[in-house]
Structures are given as C-alpha cells and as structure tokens.
Amino acid sequence: MIGERIKEIRLRKHYSITRLAEEAQISKSYLSQIEKGANTNPSLQMLYKIAASLGTTIDYLIDEKTDGITNKESTPYITEEWLSLLNQAIRQGMTKEDFLEFHNYLQFKKGLQTWKGSKH
C-alpha cells in the first residue's frame, strides 16, 4: 500500500522516479523496490524523505485518511526530535504493529475520556 501511495502522488505531480529519488536523496532502485512492493517496510527516515519531497505526510503514505497533499512551506509533522524518539523505539524492539497498536490504544483512551466527560 505504501508503494502504491508513493507512486500515485509521484504520478499526480508528474515526477519521474528519477526526479523523486534525487529530491528525496535516496537511490532510484530503493524507491523502485518500495513502489513495486518488494520493500514493504521502509524506515521512517526514508518515508519522511519521500513524503517531504512529494509534499505529503507519512500518515498518508501509511494509509491514514487524509487528502495526501500538504503545503510544502508548512512545518513537517515529524521533526528531528520525533525521528530520534522513533529510532530509539525501533532500536529497543518496537515494531510498526506495536506502534499502531499503541496509537489505537491512545485513540481509544481519548475517546473514552471524551465520553466520560460528556456524561458529567
């Protein structure tokens, strides 16, 4: 799915695979592997480079319900501090599935707090 999203935006912006690879400062073959689905688990750093070059977010690339295009001048969603925290979590064994489960838990917890708040 990530590769399909990348290719979809790349084509919508009329970027060749070479241009996107150059702008993201990654190899053309690595980008091609992602787009074709041969690499289904690229690092967050690589996704950030690709998303920033395409003017989109990592959230959109990993299938969040967003429109996919952001303003290039806007502040990136993932700062160096966030990347550092994510890299630390990955080094300590956190998987993408762990992260998504934790994210879902937090969403549930926030919803529960909202629900409890509306009862009083």
Backbone hydrogen bonds, N-H to C=O, Kabsch-Sander energy under -0.5 kcal/mol:
donor,donor_aa,acceptor,acceptor_aa,energy
5,R,1,M,-2.3
6,I,2,I,-2.5
7,K,3,G,-2.5
8,E,4,E,-2.5
9,I,5,R,-2.3
10,R,6,I,-2.7
11,L,7,K,-2.7
12,R,8,E,-2.0
13,K,9,I,-2.1
14,H,11,L,-1.2
15,Y,10,R,-2.9
20,L,16,S,-2.2
21,A,17,I,-2.3
22,E,18,T,-2.3
23,E,19,R,-2.7
24,A,20,L,-2.8
25,Q,21,A,-0.8
26,I,21,A,-2.3
31,L,27,S,-2.2
32,S,28,K,-2.5
33,Q,29,S,-2.2
34,I,30,Y,-1.9
35,E,31,L,-2.6
36,K,32,S,-2.4
37,G,33,Q,-0.6
37,G,34,I,-1.0
38,A,33,Q,-1.7
39,N,33,Q,-1.6
40,T,38,A,-0.5
47,L,43,S,-2.4
48,Y,44,L,-2.6
49,K,45,Q,-2.1
50,I,46,M,-2.4
51,A,47,L,-3.2
52,A,48,Y,-2.8
53,S,49,K,-1.9
54,L,50,I,-1.7
55,G,51,A,-0.9
55,G,52,A,-0.6
56,T,51,A,-2.7
61,L,57,T,-1.6
62,I,58,I,-2.1
63,D,60,Y,-1.6
64,E,59,D,-2.8
66,T,64,E,-1.7
70,T,55,G,-3.9
72,K,70,T,-0.5
74,S,71,N,-1.8
79,T,77,Y,-0.6
83,L,79,T,-2.5
84,S,80,E,-2.5
85,L,81,E,-2.3
86,L,82,W,-2.8
87,N,83,L,-2.8
88,Q,84,S,-2.3
89,A,85,L,-2.2
90,I,86,L,-2.5
91,R,87,N,-2.7
92,Q,88,Q,-1.6
93,G,90,I,-1.8
94,M,89,A,-2.7
99,F,95,T,-2.3
100,L,96,K,-2.6
101,E,97,E,-2.5
102,F,98,D,-2.5
103,H,99,F,-2.7
104,N,100,L,-2.6
105,Y,101,E,-2.2
106,L,102,F,-2.4
107,Q,103,H,-2.3
108,F,104,N,-2.4
109,K,105,Y,-2.9
110,K,106,L,-2.6
111,G,107,Q,-2.3
112,L,108,F,-2.5
113,Q,109,K,-2.4
114,T,110,K,-2.2
115,W,111,G,-2.4
116,K,112,L,-2.9
117,G,113,Q,-2.4
118,S,114,T,-1.7
119,K,115,W,-0.8
119,K,116,K,-0.7
120,H,116,K,-0.7
